[in-house]
Amino acid sequence: DVLGNEVAVLVNEEKPAGNYKIDFKGNNLASGIYFYTLRAGSFVQSRKMILLK
């Protein structure tokens, strides 16, 4: 969340190269701004997500 608390871990495993789709259901989260981070090898990228209900 915007305070830096971890609210979910969607995938925490090694996967072979390829395209993947992960379904995220924020039913138990309040509307607001959240941040997510993608990590793949040495690649790390964080982005902002707005959850509206």
PyMOL Python script that loads the backbone (N, CA, C, O; Angstrom):
from pymol import cmd

cmd.read_pdbstr("""\
ATOM      1  N   ASP A   1       0.830  -1.190   0.000  1.00  0.00           N
ATOM      2  CA  ASP A   1       0.000   0.000   0.000  1.00  0.00           C
ATOM      3  C   ASP A   1       0.871   1.249   0.000  1.00  0.00           C
ATOM      4  O   ASP A   1       2.097   1.160  -0.066  1.00  0.00           O
ATOM      5  N   VAL A   2       0.244   2.389   0.073  1.00  0.00           N
ATOM      6  CA  VAL A   2       0.984   3.649  -0.007  1.00  0.00           C
ATOM      7  C   VAL A   2       1.865   3.867   1.231  1.00  0.00           C
ATOM      8  O   VAL A   2       2.784   4.685   1.195  1.00  0.00           O
ATOM      9  N   LEU A   3       1.594   3.149   2.314  1.00  0.00           N
ATOM     10  CA  LEU A   3       2.407   3.253   3.523  1.00  0.00           C
ATOM     11  C   LEU A   3       3.597   2.302   3.508  1.00  0.00           C
ATOM     12  O   LEU A   3       4.422   2.331   4.421  1.00  0.00           O
ATOM     13  N   GLY A   4       3.694   1.459   2.481  1.00  0.00           N
ATOM     14  CA  GLY A   4       4.815   0.531   2.370  1.00  0.00           C
ATOM     15  C   GLY A   4       4.546  -0.844   2.940  1.00  0.00           C
ATOM     16  O   GLY A   4       5.455  -1.673   2.997  1.00  0.00           O
ATOM     17  N   ASN A   5       3.315  -1.110   3.366  1.00  0.00           N
ATOM     18  CA  ASN A   5       2.964  -2.433   3.878  1.00  0.00           C
ATOM     19  C   ASN A   5       2.746  -3.410   2.733  1.00  0.00           C
ATOM     20  O   ASN A   5       2.116  -3.069   1.732  1.00  0.00           O
ATOM     21  N   GLU A   6       3.265  -4.619   2.877  1.00  0.00           N
ATOM     22  CA  GLU A   6       3.028  -5.657   1.867  1.00  0.00           C
ATOM     23  C   GLU A   6       1.622  -6.211   2.069  1.00  0.00           C
ATOM     24  O   GLU A   6       1.294  -6.672   3.162  1.00  0.00           O
ATOM     25  N   VAL A   7       0.791  -6.173   1.036  1.00  0.00           N
ATOM     26  CA  VAL A   7      -0.586  -6.640   1.162  1.00  0.00           C
ATOM     27  C   VAL A   7      -0.835  -7.944   0.416  1.00  0.00           C
ATOM     28  O   VAL A   7      -1.834  -8.615   0.675  1.00  0.00           O
ATOM     29  N   ALA A   8       0.057  -8.322  -0.513  1.00  0.00           N
ATOM     30  CA  ALA A   8      -0.126  -9.571  -1.252  1.00  0.00           C
ATOM     31  C   ALA A   8       1.175  -9.960  -1.938  1.00  0.00           C
ATOM     32  O   ALA A   8       1.967  -9.102  -2.328  1.00  0.00           O
ATOM     33  N   VAL A   9       1.384 -11.264  -2.080  1.00  0.00           N
ATOM     34  CA  VAL A   9       2.458 -11.809  -2.911  1.00  0.00           C
ATOM     35  C   VAL A   9       1.766 -12.702  -3.925  1.00  0.00           C
ATOM     36  O   VAL A   9       1.193 -13.728  -3.559  1.00  0.00           O
ATOM     37  N   LEU A  10       1.813 -12.324  -5.195  1.00  0.00           N
ATOM     38  CA  LEU A  10       1.087 -13.066  -6.223  1.00  0.00           C
ATOM     39  C   LEU A  10       1.870 -14.259  -6.737  1.00  0.00           C
ATOM     40  O   LEU A  10       1.293 -15.324  -6.954  1.00  0.00           O
ATOM     41  N   VAL A  11       3.164 -14.107  -6.934  1.00  0.00           N
ATOM     42  CA  VAL A  11       4.021 -15.203  -7.395  1.00  0.00           C
ATOM     43  C   VAL A  11       5.361 -15.062  -6.699  1.00  0.00           C
ATOM     44  O   VAL A  11       5.937 -13.975  -6.662  1.00  0.00           O
ATOM     45  N   ASN A  12       5.859 -16.163  -6.146  1.00  0.00           N
ATOM     46  CA  ASN A  12       7.176 -16.158  -5.512  1.00  0.00           C
ATOM     47  C   ASN A  12       7.885 -17.458  -5.874  1.00  0.00           C
ATOM     48  O   ASN A  12       8.155 -18.296  -5.013  1.00  0.00           O
ATOM     49  N   GLU A  13       8.180 -17.611  -7.155  1.00  0.00           N
ATOM     50  CA  GLU A  13       8.843 -18.820  -7.640  1.00  0.00           C
ATOM     51  C   GLU A  13       9.551 -18.517  -8.946  1.00  0.00           C
ATOM     52  O   GLU A  13       9.208 -17.566  -9.649  1.00  0.00           O
ATOM     53  N   GLU A  14      10.541 -19.336  -9.261  1.00  0.00           N
ATOM     54  CA  GLU A  14      11.236 -19.179 -10.538  1.00  0.00           C
ATOM     55  C   GLU A  14      10.396 -19.795 -11.640  1.00  0.00           C
ATOM     56  O   GLU A  14       9.799 -20.857 -11.462  1.00  0.00           O
ATOM     57  N   LYS A  15      10.354 -19.120 -12.782  1.00  0.00           N
ATOM     58  CA  LYS A  15       9.613 -19.611 -13.939  1.00  0.00           C
ATOM     59  C   LYS A  15      10.513 -19.515 -15.158  1.00  0.00           C
ATOM     60  O   LYS A  15      11.351 -18.616 -15.231  1.00  0.00           O
ATOM     61  N   PRO A  16      10.360 -20.423 -16.119  1.00  0.00           N
ATOM     62  CA  PRO A  16      11.138 -20.312 -17.351  1.00  0.00           C
ATOM     63  C   PRO A  16      10.698 -19.083 -18.149  1.00  0.00           C
ATOM     64  O   PRO A  16       9.602 -18.559 -17.951  1.00  0.00           O
ATOM     65  N   ALA A  17      11.564 -18.638 -19.046  1.00  0.00           N
ATOM     66  CA  ALA A  17      11.245 -17.473 -19.877  1.00  0.00           C
ATOM     67  C   ALA A  17       9.929 -17.696 -20.606  1.00  0.00           C
ATOM     68  O   ALA A  17       9.628 -18.813 -21.027  1.00  0.00           O
ATOM     69  N   GLY A  18       9.149 -16.638 -20.754  1.00  0.00           N
ATOM     70  CA  GLY A  18       7.866 -16.735 -21.444  1.00  0.00           C
ATOM     71  C   GLY A  18       6.938 -15.631 -20.994  1.00  0.00           C
ATOM     72  O   GLY A  18       7.334 -14.741 -20.242  1.00  0.00           O
ATOM     73  N   ASN A  19       5.710 -15.690 -21.453  1.00  0.00           N
ATOM     74  CA  ASN A  19       4.672 -14.724 -21.085  1.00  0.00           C
ATOM     75  C   ASN A  19       3.760 -15.358 -20.054  1.00  0.00           C
ATOM     76  O   ASN A  19       3.401 -16.531 -20.166  1.00  0.00           O
ATOM     77  N   TYR A  20       3.388 -14.586 -19.058  1.00  0.00           N
ATOM     78  CA  TYR A  20       2.534 -15.087 -17.989  1.00  0.00           C
ATOM     79  C   TYR A  20       1.451 -14.072 -17.672  1.00  0.00           C
ATOM     80  O   TYR A  20       1.633 -12.870 -17.865  1.00  0.00           O
ATOM     81  N   LYS A  21       0.334 -14.565 -17.186  1.00  0.00           N
ATOM     82  CA  LYS A  21      -0.776 -13.716 -16.764  1.00  0.00           C
ATOM     83  C   LYS A  21      -1.129 -14.112 -15.336  1.00  0.00           C
ATOM     84  O   LYS A  21      -1.290 -15.294 -15.030  1.00  0.00           O
ATOM     85  N   ILE A  22      -1.245 -13.130 -14.481  1.00  0.00           N
ATOM     86  CA  ILE A  22      -1.600 -13.359 -13.089  1.00  0.00           C
ATOM     87  C   ILE A  22      -2.885 -12.593 -12.804  1.00  0.00           C
ATOM     88  O   ILE A  22      -2.959 -11.389 -13.052  1.00  0.00           O
ATOM     89  N   ASP A  23      -3.889 -13.276 -12.291  1.00  0.00           N
ATOM     90  CA  ASP A  23      -5.133 -12.613 -11.907  1.00  0.00           C
ATOM     91  C   ASP A  23      -4.986 -12.076 -10.488  1.00  0.00           C
ATOM     92  O   ASP A  23      -4.560 -12.791  -9.581  1.00  0.00           O
ATOM     93  N   PHE A  24      -5.342 -10.817 -10.312  1.00  0.00           N
ATOM     94  CA  PHE A  24      -5.278 -10.174  -9.004  1.00  0.00           C
ATOM     95  C   PHE A  24      -6.677  -9.749  -8.610  1.00  0.00           C
ATOM     96  O   PHE A  24      -7.328  -8.988  -9.326  1.00  0.00           O
ATOM     97  N   LYS A  25      -7.133 -10.234  -7.484  1.00  0.00           N
ATOM     98  CA  LYS A  25      -8.445  -9.846  -6.974  1.00  0.00           C
ATOM     99  C   LYS A  25      -8.227  -9.051  -5.689  1.00  0.00           C
ATOM    100  O   LYS A  25      -7.758  -9.590  -4.686  1.00  0.00           O
ATOM    101  N   GLY A  26      -8.565  -7.788  -5.729  1.00  0.00           N
ATOM    102  CA  GLY A  26      -8.376  -6.921  -4.573  1.00  0.00           C
ATOM    103  C   GLY A  26      -9.627  -6.788  -3.737  1.00  0.00           C
ATOM    104  O   GLY A  26      -9.874  -5.732  -3.155  1.00  0.00           O
ATOM    105  N   ASN A  27     -10.426  -7.847  -3.667  1.00  0.00           N
ATOM    106  CA  ASN A  27     -11.697  -7.793  -2.937  1.00  0.00           C
ATOM    107  C   ASN A  27     -11.527  -7.386  -1.479  1.00  0.00           C
ATOM    108  O   ASN A  27     -12.387  -6.707  -0.918  1.00  0.00           O
ATOM    109  N   ASN A  28     -10.425  -7.798  -0.866  1.00  0.00           N
ATOM    110  CA  ASN A  28     -10.228  -7.520   0.559  1.00  0.00           C
ATOM    111  C   ASN A  28      -9.442  -6.231   0.801  1.00  0.00           C
ATOM    112  O   ASN A  28      -9.086  -5.929   1.941  1.00  0.00           O
ATOM    113  N   LEU A  29      -9.168  -5.470  -0.261  1.00  0.00           N
ATOM    114  CA  LEU A  29      -8.418  -4.223  -0.132  1.00  0.00           C
ATOM    115  C   LEU A  29      -9.328  -3.022  -0.338  1.00  0.00           C
ATOM    116  O   LEU A  29     -10.306  -3.089  -1.083  1.00  0.00           O
ATOM    117  N   ALA A  30      -9.002  -1.943   0.318  1.00  0.00           N
ATOM    118  CA  ALA A  30      -9.760  -0.705   0.148  1.00  0.00           C
ATOM    119  C   ALA A  30      -9.323  -0.007  -1.138  1.00  0.00           C
ATOM    120  O   ALA A  30      -8.203  -0.207  -1.610  1.00  0.00           O
ATOM    121  N   SER A  31     -10.204   0.806  -1.696  1.00  0.00           N
ATOM    122  CA  SER A  31      -9.817   1.636  -2.836  1.00  0.00           C
ATOM    123  C   SER A  31      -8.645   2.511  -2.421  1.00  0.00           C
ATOM    124  O   SER A  31      -8.584   2.985  -1.287  1.00  0.00           O
ATOM    125  N   GLY A  32      -7.723   2.722  -3.340  1.00  0.00           N
ATOM    126  CA  GLY A  32      -6.579   3.567  -3.023  1.00  0.00           C
ATOM    127  C   GLY A  32      -5.419   3.318  -3.956  1.00  0.00           C
ATOM    128  O   GLY A  32      -5.557   2.650  -4.981  1.00  0.00           O
ATOM    129  N   ILE A  33      -4.281   3.859  -3.591  1.00  0.00           N
ATOM    130  CA  ILE A  33      -3.067   3.729  -4.387  1.00  0.00           C
ATOM    131  C   ILE A  33      -2.206   2.628  -3.781  1.00  0.00           C
ATOM    132  O   ILE A  33      -1.962   2.609  -2.575  1.00  0.00           O
ATOM    133  N   TYR A  34      -1.755   1.723  -4.623  1.00  0.00           N
ATOM    134  CA  TYR A  34      -0.881   0.629  -4.222  1.00  0.00           C
ATOM    135  C   TYR A  34       0.311   0.605  -5.161  1.00  0.00           C
ATOM    136  O   TYR A  34       0.232   1.105  -6.283  1.00  0.00           O
ATOM    137  N   PHE A  35       1.401   0.031  -4.714  1.00  0.00           N
ATOM    138  CA  PHE A  35       2.594  -0.119  -5.539  1.00  0.00           C
ATOM    139  C   PHE A  35       2.871  -1.594  -5.729  1.00  0.00           C
ATOM    140  O   PHE A  35       2.678  -2.394  -4.813  1.00  0.00           O
ATOM    141  N   TYR A  36       3.326  -1.956  -6.925  1.00  0.00           N
ATOM    142  CA  TYR A  36       3.717  -3.341  -7.179  1.00  0.00           C
ATOM    143  C   TYR A  36       5.125  -3.360  -7.735  1.00  0.00           C
ATOM    144  O   TYR A  36       5.576  -2.393  -8.349  1.00  0.00           O
ATOM    145  N   THR A  37       5.818  -4.469  -7.516  1.00  0.00           N
ATOM    146  CA  THR A  37       7.195  -4.626  -7.976  1.00  0.00           C
ATOM    147  C   THR A  37       7.325  -5.922  -8.752  1.00  0.00           C
ATOM    148  O   THR A  37       6.886  -6.978  -8.298  1.00  0.00           O
ATOM    149  N   LEU A  38       7.932  -5.832  -9.928  1.00  0.00           N
ATOM    150  CA  LEU A  38       8.254  -6.998 -10.747  1.00  0.00           C
ATOM    151  C   LEU A  38       9.748  -7.235 -10.648  1.00  0.00           C
ATOM    152  O   LEU A  38      10.548  -6.315 -10.818  1.00  0.00           O
ATOM    153  N   ARG A  39      10.122  -8.489 -10.369  1.00  0.00           N
ATOM    154  CA  ARG A  39      11.540  -8.854 -10.298  1.00  0.00           C
ATOM    155  C   ARG A  39      11.772 -10.048 -11.202  1.00  0.00           C
ATOM    156  O   ARG A  39      11.052 -11.043 -11.122  1.00  0.00           O
ATOM    157  N   ALA A  40      12.774  -9.953 -12.061  1.00  0.00           N
ATOM    158  CA  ALA A  40      13.163 -11.057 -12.950  1.00  0.00           C
ATOM    159  C   ALA A  40      14.672 -10.982 -13.133  1.00  0.00           C
ATOM    160  O   ALA A  40      15.174 -10.125 -13.861  1.00  0.00           O
ATOM    161  N   GLY A  41      15.389 -11.874 -12.475  1.00  0.00           N
ATOM    162  CA  GLY A  41      16.845 -11.814 -12.526  1.00  0.00           C
ATOM    163  C   GLY A  41      17.321 -10.510 -11.915  1.00  0.00           C
ATOM    164  O   GLY A  41      16.970 -10.192 -10.779  1.00  0.00           O
ATOM    165  N   SER A  42      18.119  -9.749 -12.657  1.00  0.00           N
ATOM    166  CA  SER A  42      18.610  -8.465 -12.150  1.00  0.00           C
ATOM    167  C   SER A  42      17.636  -7.319 -12.449  1.00  0.00           C
ATOM    168  O   SER A  42      17.868  -6.185 -12.030  1.00  0.00           O
ATOM    169  N   PHE A  43      16.552  -7.608 -13.169  1.00  0.00           N
ATOM    170  CA  PHE A  43      15.549  -6.595 -13.514  1.00  0.00           C
ATOM    171  C   PHE A  43      14.595  -6.400 -12.342  1.00  0.00           C
ATOM    172  O   PHE A  43      14.024  -7.364 -11.831  1.00  0.00           O
ATOM    173  N   VAL A  44      14.425  -5.163 -11.923  1.00  0.00           N
ATOM    174  CA  VAL A  44      13.472  -4.816 -10.863  1.00  0.00           C
ATOM    175  C   VAL A  44      12.762  -3.544 -11.291  1.00  0.00           C
ATOM    176  O   VAL A  44      13.406  -2.554 -11.638  1.00  0.00           O
ATOM    177  N   GLN A  45      11.421  -3.571 -11.267  1.00  0.00           N
ATOM    178  CA  GLN A  45      10.657  -2.389 -11.656  1.00  0.00           C
ATOM    179  C   GLN A  45       9.440  -2.255 -10.750  1.00  0.00           C
ATOM    180  O   GLN A  45       8.695  -3.217 -10.560  1.00  0.00           O
ATOM    181  N   SER A  46       9.238  -1.072 -10.195  1.00  0.00           N
ATOM    182  CA  SER A  46       8.075  -0.782  -9.356  1.00  0.00           C
ATOM    183  C   SER A  46       7.195   0.234 -10.063  1.00  0.00           C
ATOM    184  O   SER A  46       7.687   1.150 -10.723  1.00  0.00           O
ATOM    185  N   ARG A  47       5.903   0.063  -9.919  1.00  0.00           N
ATOM    186  CA  ARG A  47       4.925   0.959 -10.537  1.00  0.00           C
ATOM    187  C   ARG A  47       3.767   1.183  -9.564  1.00  0.00           C
ATOM    188  O   ARG A  47       3.571   0.433  -8.608  1.00  0.00           O
ATOM    189  N   LYS A  48       3.016   2.233  -9.843  1.00  0.00           N
ATOM    190  CA  LYS A  48       1.848   2.589  -9.043  1.00  0.00           C
ATOM    191  C   LYS A  48       0.599   1.985  -9.678  1.00  0.00           C
ATOM    192  O   LYS A  48       0.477   1.932 -10.901  1.00  0.00           O
ATOM    193  N   MET A  49      -0.326   1.529  -8.833  1.00  0.00           N
ATOM    194  CA  MET A  49      -1.601   0.988  -9.296  1.00  0.00           C
ATOM    195  C   MET A  49      -2.707   1.676  -8.495  1.00  0.00           C
ATOM    196  O   MET A  49      -2.595   1.827  -7.278  1.00  0.00           O
ATOM    197  N   ILE A  50      -3.758   2.086  -9.173  1.00  0.00           N
ATOM    198  CA  ILE A  50      -4.910   2.680  -8.504  1.00  0.00           C
ATOM    199  C   ILE A  50      -6.030   1.654  -8.499  1.00  0.00           C
ATOM    200  O   ILE A  50      -6.460   1.190  -9.555  1.00  0.00           O
ATOM    201  N   LEU A  51      -6.499   1.302  -7.312  1.00  0.00           N
ATOM    202  CA  LEU A  51      -7.585   0.338  -7.160  1.00  0.00           C
ATOM    203  C   LEU A  51      -8.862   1.105  -6.848  1.00  0.00           C
ATOM    204  O   LEU A  51      -8.956   1.778  -5.822  1.00  0.00           O
ATOM    205  N   LEU A  52      -9.842   0.999  -7.737  1.00  0.00           N
ATOM    206  CA  LEU A  52     -11.140   1.652  -7.547  1.00  0.00           C
ATOM    207  C   LEU A  52     -12.214   0.597  -7.411  1.00  0.00           C
ATOM    208  O   LEU A  52     -12.222  -0.383  -8.156  1.00  0.00           O
ATOM    209  N   LYS A  53     -13.109   0.783  -6.480  1.00  0.00           N
ATOM    210  CA  LYS A  53     -14.210  -0.165  -6.290  1.00  0.00           C
ATOM    211  C   LYS A  53     -15.525   0.520  -6.564  1.00  0.00           C
ATOM    212  O   LYS A  53     -16.580  -0.106  -6.460  1.00  0.00           O
TER     213      LYS A  53
END
""", "prot")
cmd.dss("prot")
cmd.show_as("cartoon", "prot")
cmd.util.cbc("prot")
cmd.orient("prot")
